[in-house]
């Protein structure tokens, strides 16, 4: 099995793609039409030690974009965090020249800035490539303008204000990206609702299968895996559409089943806790009281 390519620096990527040395060692905006991957294989795998934000059009490689047909057919924006594994399928028969931009940011550039810790809070850096952001023409113009502002700043004579000004532009870029992702969740109501219906179906399947005592309460990762999306993307989708994240949905479903068992059976609280995948009945009772404001025993008395 071929080992993935490892890019330890932005300079490594420039060299690999036949580009001139970066003008700044820790941040670089690349014209995507000038990227030439020197690989004859049908597939590339790599791991990079920096953030990358790509705006791509007419790409001659498949990054597993899309689980549906998209109505925004201009730019595709994707976000990759350091140490994230990438697999790219090349499409050598495509003759259209790819265009767009690739912004690379080494984590060292963010040290001592407001984004040093905040960068990790942007969930779209943990989305899969096939959960990319599809931009309208107006949105794409905003993104390109911010890319260019960042490039202009590091191309100027670097002084004590350079880092602060670039970080300010980058933070604005990320805020706009959050806004556009939220628009994408809301404007694709049909596909979102289909996914939410599937989520409910998968979640109910776990509770109705009788496998919870052996397998435990389903994890966010397990459910997202069955839906072929990333855990963060699922939580974002649920939060935008239902104001609750995946973990809250799982807990609500669990409480619904617990209420049904408490009100219609004579099983003990410990037996019900075991049925629902809890190792310790105390953990079940604590969660139940937190959600219902009553202990399981107090809730059961309402039906006796």
N, C-alpha and C positions, 0 to 999 in steps of 0.2 A: 504494500500500500504506500503510495507516494506521500511523503511528508509535506505538510503545508509550508508555504513560504512565510518567513518571519521578517516583518519590517520593524526594526527597532527604532528607527528615526524617520522623520519626514524626508531627509536626504536619501535614505535607502529607497524610498518609493520613487522619488524623482529619477534616481539612477536606473532603477528597474524599468521605468517607462520611457527611458531615453529623453528625459527632460533636462534642461539646464539646472544647475544647483539652485536650491531655494534662496530667495532674497533675504529671508529671515529663517533661522534654523528651527524655530518653534511654531511658526504659522505660515501657511502658504495657500494661495488661491490658484488653482490649476484650471486652465482652459481644457475642457474634457476632449475637445476635438484633436488635441495634440498628444493625447495619451496613446501610446502604442505598446500593448502588452507583448513582450517577446516570447510568447508561448505558442507552441504548435499543437498542444493538446486541446481536447474538446472541453477540458475542465481545469479550473484553477482553484486552489485552496490557499487561504492565507490568514495570518493572525497579525494584527498591527498594534503598536504600542501608543497609539494616538487616537483622538476623536476624528471622525470624518463626517462631513455633511455634503451630500452629493445632489446636485440638480442635473438631471440627465434627460436627454431627448434622443430618440432614434438609436438607442444603445445597441451595439452589435454583440452583446452578451446578455444572457438571461440571468437576472438576479432573483428569480422566483417571484417577480412582481405579480400581485393581484390574485384574488380568489374569486373574482367576478368581473363583469364588464364595467368599465369606469366611464363616467360622462365628462370627466375633466381630462382632456387629451393633450394638454400642453406639457408642462414639466412634471417630472416625478421627483420628489424630494425624499431622501432616505438618510437615516442617522445611524452611525456605527460608533460604538464605544470602544475604548482600549481593551485588548485581549478578547474581543468578540470574534468568533470563528466565522469566516466567510467562504462560501462556495459559489463559484461563478461558472456557468456553462457558456462557452464561447459559441457564437453563431457566425462562422466564417463566410457563409453564403450571403449574408446581408450586405448589400452594396451601399446603403444610405450612410452617409458620414454622421457619426454620433456627435452631438453637441451638448453644451452645458458647462457646469463648473463643479469643482471638487475643492472644498475647503478642508484643510487638514490643520488640526490644533493639537499640539503636544501638551499633556497635562502640566508640564513644567511651566508653560507660559501663564497658567492661571494661578500659580502660587502667589499667596498674599493678596488675592483679589476677591471680590464678592462672589465670583463664580467657582472658586476653588472647591467648595463643598456643594454649592447649589447645583452645579452641573449634573450631579448624580440624581437630583430630584426630578429632572425632566424624564418622564417615563418613556418617551419615544426613543430614547437611546437604547432602551431594552426591548423595543419591538423587533420583530423579525423583519427581514428585508421585504417580505411579501405583504407587509402591513405599512407600506410606504405612504407618504402624503401626496395626493394628487392635486395639483394646483390649477386654479383658473388663471386666465391670462392676466387679470388684474393682480392676483396674488403673486404670480410669478414675477411681475415687474417689481413689486415691493422687495421680494427676496433678492433679485439680481442687483437692485440698487444697494441693498445692505452688503452684499458680497463685495461690490465695487468700493464702497466706503471703507471696508476693512482693508482691502488691497491697497487703496490709495494711502492709507495711514502708515502701513509698514514699508511702503515704497518711499515715503518722505524721509528726511533726515531723522533718525531715531533719537528722541530726547526723553526726558523724564515723564512726559505726558503720553507717549505713544501707547504703552500698555493699557493705561486707564481708558484712553479713547477707543482702542480696539475692543476692550472688554465691554464698554458701554454699547457699542454697535452690536457685538455678539449677543449681549443680553437682550437687546431690542429684537434681534433676529429670532431668538428662542421664544420670546413672548408672542411674536407674530405666529411662529410655528405652532404654539399651543392653541392660539385662536383658530388657525386654519384646520388643525386636527379636529377641534371641536365642531367646526363647520362640517367637516367630512363625516363625522359620526351622525350629525343631525340631518344632513341633506341626503344621506343614503339610507333613508328610513326603511325601505323595503328589505334591503339586504341585512340591515341591523336587526330588524324584527325577526327575520328568518333565523339569524344567528342566536338571538335571545330565546326564541322558541326551542331551538336545538339545545341550547344550554339548559333550559328547564327540563327538557326530555332526558338529557344525559344525567342531570342531577337527580331527578326522580328515579331513574334506573338504578342508581347506586343504592338508594334507600329501599327500593322494592326488591332488590336482588337477594337480600338475606345474607350478604357477604360482609357486612360491617363488622361483626364480631371477629372475623379472621383478618380482614384487611384494614379495619379502622375507618375513621371518617375520611371521605375523599379530600385530597389536597387540591388547592387552586391549580397547581402544576398538572396534576392528573386530569382534571376536567378540561383545562385549556388544551392539553395534548390530544384529547379526543375530538376537540373542535378544530384541531390543526391551526391554532393561533397561539401567540405567546401569552403567558399569565398576565403581564402588564397590560397588554392590549385588551384582553378580556375584562380586566378590572376597569380600565378607562371607558370601554364601551358601556359597561353596566352603570358606572358612576354617572356618565353623561345622560343616559336614558332612564335610569331608575333612582338616581341619587344614593345608591348603595354599591359597595364594591363586592367582589366575588366572595370574600370571606363572610361578609354579612349575609349574603344570599344563602350560603351553605348553612350558616347558623340558624337562619330563619326557617329553612326547610327542616332542619333537625328538630327545632322546637315544635313545628307543626306536627311532625310524626310523634314526638314525645307526648304532646297533648292528646293526640288520638289514642295512643296506648294507655295513657293514664285514665282517660275517660271511658274507655270501652273494654278494658281487660282488668283482671285481678292480679296481673304481674306486679311483683314488688318493684320499687324504685331502682334497686340494684340490678334486677333482671332487665328492666327497660334500658338502663344505662349501658349494660353489656350488649343488648340488641343493637344499640345505636353506635357501637364502636368505642365506647369509653372503657379504659382500663380501670379507672377508679370512679366509683359512684359519686364521690365528693365533687369531682370535676364537673360531672353532669349536673348535679344539684346546684352548684355555684353558677354555671352558665344559665340554667333554667331560671333561677331567681333573678339574675341580672337582666334577663330579657322579659320575663313575665311579671316581675315584682312580687312574686309569690314562690314559695318552695314547691317542689313537686307534690308533697303531701298536702299542702294547703290547697293547691289547685284541684287535686283529686277529691277533696272533701266537698267541693261544689257539686259533684255529681253523685254523691252518696245520699 
